[in-house]
Amino acid sequence: MYPPVLRSAACLLVHTPHLVRHGSKPSRTLPPPPCSPPAAYTAALRDYPAAVGYPPNQVFIGNLPPDALYETPQPWWRHPLEGAQPEGPFGPILPEPLFLGWLKAADPFDLVLLEEQFTASLAPQLAAHPLGGAADAARLGPGVPLATLTARVAAGQALPLMLDERLVGAVLPGHAHDAALAPSVLLENLAAKASAALALRRALAPFAPDAPPLDALTHILSASEEAVGDRYNRGGGNLAKAIGELAGCTNASGCDIKAFCAGPLHALIIAGSLVATGVAESVAVVGGGSLAKLGMKYESHLAKGLPILEDCLGAVAAVVGRDDGHSPRLRLDVVGRHPIGAGSAQQAILEALVVAPLARAGRRLTEVDKYATELQNPEITAPADRADVARQNYRLLAALAARRGEIAPDALDAFVRAHGLPGYAPTQGHIPSAIPFLPWARAAMQAGTLRTAMFLAKGSLFLGRMTTLADGASLLLEAPG
């Protein structure tokens, strides 16, 4: 047996205000492109500096500790972080124009067209970027004339890509009669592929000193939510292998792990198991951004005078490898699962995912330093009357600890503050589900300020209309030594 450890982890954001209108909700309620959206919608889109200065975004990339949000005045969007930087220890916040270049670089079938002058401006930027290089710049090609783009869009043959009022690109269908290869679907899949590949590059980059050599990475597990396929096999995948190809992982293979929001935790457990059994020396878990979820609650934000806060794609990557003596350990003996017969009540889910695995290890709920669960940014969810999802989960955990006699009934808030986290992740389904705390936990454990962290995620399987069941998984991460 080879004890598995967390060798590296990365989180990055892509600020994509002009792609928001291609999210599922905006695309159904706004005038279709190339028609311009209403002025109120356009005025509510944030610019890049505003997205960079937004405190939850700074937490996501590692520049601001999560607990600092407790002391940051709310609403957070009115109190940008002074001197905020777009580069953090866990990853960057990328600007939209540059990401459109990576969308093109991620497209091996020439279905993404970029205007020639725009392409010429992007090529040197991609070549010089720490996550890019000459190969990415070469994949851009020469670009196409604006007249060609305009004609394709006007004829209804392509989905336009806009920056402000400027047409800079378009996405063609992958097949004339296949809805699974429609431009909107391809855009979603390419966005997930490109963002996940960039997160994986970050996790494997030279400035992640504990990252294993590239050749040692033999397996990639994608927990992205997109269903990649064609009309005969709409969710066949394998997005993981496509991500690995773009990331330059030539010695790796891979597959997709699907379980709605719980997918990344399932993938992390599988990655640890592959390492522990000797099947693999090093395994990556990746999750790309969910374009469909951009702007889900934009109408509520507009109605209450907020900017459109769901304007960023999130992407995560973690690399699990053999014990190196100083990386946090994945405790595969403290894994929680949600049995089919457990039921979908919140208490039953937490009993299965938290109490049961901790009991096997002889531990109480209060003996876990930090819990990471659904870390959705409450400033995004509250205007749509979904309240503070993270806080609600931690309150349930605290109530469970009180019922078990581990804390006093009046100590719920103290438990939440001591063992919980404020929500800070974009509402991208699988992205906020515990995984964004991995790099924070890893850094704290290596610094000696955190001993244990339990990661738990829940999945809404009923959304697929195949079962009424919920799902979930959990895993304990522990400092070395």
PyMOL commands that set and color helices and strands:
alter all, ss='L'
color gray80, all
select helices_A, chain A and resi 17-22+24-29+39-43+48-53+55-60+68-71+76-78+96-105+116-128+134-139+146-154+179-181+183-203+214-216+239-247+260-276+291-293+298-303+340-342+346-360+365-367+378-384+389-403+409-419+435-447+461-464
alter helices_A, ss='H'
color red, helices_A
select strands_A, chain A and resi 4-15+93-94+112-114+159-163+166-171+217-222+253-256+282-287+312-322+329-337+370-372+452-459+471-478
alter strands_A, ss='S'
color yellow, strands_A
deselect
rebuild
show_as cartoon
